[in-house]
Amino acid sequence: MKERSHLEDSINQCLEVKKNLDEITELIELYENDKNKSDELEKEILSSLEELSDKANILSSEAMLSG
């Protein structure tokens, strides 16, 4: 039962990362279509990418440590 719970947690974390990546992709598409190339939108994209990268690194480390 513990393994199933761990597997469900891992799947949910992967789905959350995918959702975040999809949101960032949408922001990038908005930015590409914006004729004025908003600095605020660019900062939001970069911030979101950094947060996602940090989260992915943490999840990767946790996966390696859990065996």
C-alpha positions in Angstrom: 0.0 0.0 0.0 2.9 2.3 0.8 4.4 1.8 -2.7 1.0 2.6 -4.3 0.8 5.8 -2.4 4.4 6.7 -3.4 3.6 5.9 -7.0 0.4 8.1 -6.9 2.4 11.0 -5.4 5.0 10.7 -8.1 2.4 10.6 -10.9 0.7 13.7 -9.4 3.9 15.5 -9.2 4.7 14.7 -12.9 1.2 15.9 -13.9 1.8 19.1 -12.0 5.1 19.7 -13.8 3.4 19.0 -17.1 0.6 21.5 -16.2 3.2 24.2 -15.3 5.1 23.5 -18.5 1.8 23.9 -20.5 1.1 27.2 -18.8 4.6 28.5 -19.6 4.2 27.4 -23.2 1.0 29.5 -23.4 2.8 32.5 -22.0 5.6 32.1 -24.5 3.0 31.9 -27.3 1.3 35.1 -26.0 4.7 36.8 -25.8 5.5 35.7 -29.4 2.2 37.2 -30.7 2.6 40.4 -28.7 3.7 43.2 -31.0 5.0 45.3 -28.1 7.0 42.4 -26.5 6.0 43.2 -22.9 8.9 43.2 -20.4 6.5 42.2 -17.7 5.4 39.1 -19.6 9.0 38.2 -20.3 9.9 38.4 -16.6 6.9 36.2 -15.8 8.0 33.6 -18.3 11.6 33.6 -17.0 10.4 33.4 -13.4 8.1 30.6 -14.2 10.8 28.7 -16.0 13.2 29.1 -13.0 10.6 27.9 -10.6 9.8 24.9 -12.8 13.5 24.1 -13.2 14.0 24.2 -9.4 11.0 21.9 -8.8 12.2 19.5 -11.5 15.6 19.4 -9.8 14.1 18.7 -6.4 11.9 15.9 -7.8 14.8 14.4 -9.6 16.9 14.4 -6.5 14.1 12.9 -4.5 13.7 10.1 -7.1 17.4 9.3 -7.0 17.4 9.2 -3.2 14.3 6.9 -3.0 16.0 4.3 -5.1 
